[in-house]
Amino acid sequence: MFQNIPGQISCTFDTWTLESLDPYLSITTHYIDAPKEQPHDWVLKSQQLAFIPLKGNHSGINMSKILVQTVDRYGICDKVM
């Protein structure tokens, strides 16, 4: 999925709690894509990588562990800014 992206990938993530008090974490990537024959015709692309229950508190340490696991799962560690 991300092997053909020559540049960098940015990630955003957000947490929230449903009315049932269940917390979730969503992780989305963003990158610029362009056809090889028109390299200046940039298109912003986004892809949701994870939407998972958040176990534990909403601390930075807890969320960073999930973010690193997700980036590892997709093999994009070297592309994430």
TITOR-344889 format. One record per residue (C-alpha): x negated, y negated, z negated; residue in one letter. Coordinates in steps of 0.05 Angstrom, whole numbers, plus 5000, padded with zeros to 4 digits. Example, Ala and Ser with C-alpha at 12.3 -4.5 7.8 and 13.67 -1.06 7.14 Angstrom:
475450904844A;472750214857S;
This chain:
500050005000M;494649494981F;488649805017Q;489649365079N;489748715041I;483048385054P;483747835001G;485547774928Q;491947944892I;495147544836S;499647844783C;505347544744T;509047874688F;515047714645D;518348024585T;525447974560W;530348324516T;537048584540L;543548474501E;542449174473S;535848904443L;531549354488D;525248974510P;522449054581Y;516248834619L;516148684694S;509648624733I;509548314803T;503748214852T;503147634901H;498447594961Y;497747245028I;498547665090D;497447475163A;497447865229P;490448015255K;492047675321E;494547045284Q;490246985221P;492746285205H;500146485203D;500246615128W;506146945095V;506746995019L;508447714999K;510847964931S;511448674906Q;514248904839Q;509449424810L;512849584744A;519349484706F;518449874642I;520849884570P;516149504526L;514249914466K;511749534405G;511548784399N;510848254454H;503548104436S;498347934488G;494348564469I;500349014480N;502248694546M;495048694571S;494449444560K;500649554604I;498049074656L;491249414660V;494550114664Q;499049874721T;493249554760V;489250194750D;495050624774R;495350234839Y;487750214848G;487349464855I;482649284799C;477548994848D;482948564882K;486348254822V;484447534806M;
